[in-house]
Amino acid sequence: MRRNEKVNLMGLTFEQMEAFCLSIGEKKFRAQQLMKWIHHQQVDDFSQMTDLSKSLREKLAEIAEVRLPRVITENISRDGTRKWALEVEGGGAVEMVFIPDGRRGTLCVSSQVGCAVDCSFCSTGKQGFQRDLTTAEIVGQIWLAGKSFGPRKNLGQHPVTNVVMMGMGEPLLNYDNVVDAMRIMLDNYGYGISKRRITLSTSGVVPMMDKLREDIDVSLAVSLHAPNDELRNELVPLNRKYPLAELLAACDRYSASRTHKHNTITMEYVMLRGVNDQHKHAVELERLLRGRPVKVNLIPFNPFPHSGYETSKRQDVLAFHKYLNDRGVVTTVRTTRGDDIDAACGQLVGAVKDRTRRNERWQKSIFLRTEQQGSAL
């Protein structure tokens, strides 16, 4: 059996692992053992799974594997932030970022090689789009991040305590793989991360937001970036498909489906000098969000070559922040981390196999794709 025909156990949810075990003539409880070896003890060699019989280990080596993306580079920022470039199958590469903050360690995870949404201020979108990541390639990012810190005395204390699906790609356009990956993150036989500590960030794929609230309970962040449709059409082209009224209605439905104490949605707002950071924009934004269970995260723009945008003046950011907070809209200003290694928000680029395939072709592709997904609901 060729390598590429083997089952990659890294990407199996607990239920899928049970089904796999039954399919090879083993008892269901073997799924618990395999999940613990892979995700708790971070073992990718069946010969080292010592509580499995020798015959089972040999069988697994013949038909299965624990395959991970390959680490190309690892860089550590002066503030402790780490960024990895990972090679995935097909010749592309993605990036992931680990941000330490006291006892909390947040991993920013990628879901696609490149991105088809092409937000005008994001360097990832400028690289074009190659393909979706598999569930194994998404979960493998957590595995690799944990492994990089070396052996742990307490297997229950993983260095990654929080996951944000806001690396490269639009997670809701890789829906099935992303949801299965988050199920493994939540599962106690996987990484046992609290549902409050897993956040999916979307640019606003409305039909899939509605499907998400039915399928899994995680936190939601929305890449808002503008208080009106005209400006958001320019910054986030997907807004032409799902304008603000539809997006906010989907947010309201998502909030209503969560438990009362944990229904807040984060609105991400990149501050662009002279574009969306003026007093009139703060006034519009407050009116737009008034009465909704949201918090606003103001994100300093992180420059990249030929972006055409500049970072907002500090006094404008602070004035924007004060205006919203004074009127009851909970607002924070994100601290820029890892900018010296291009690990800050909007700076992840990876490497896409064929960068010529983008712009109009991918804009048409994304609109067709969302229509197809929406009709399936």
Summary of the structure (lengths in Angstrom):
residues: 377
radius of gyration: 21.1
end to end distance: 37.6
largest distance: 69.8
contacts: 1240
relative contact order: 0.13
helix: 41%
strand: 19%
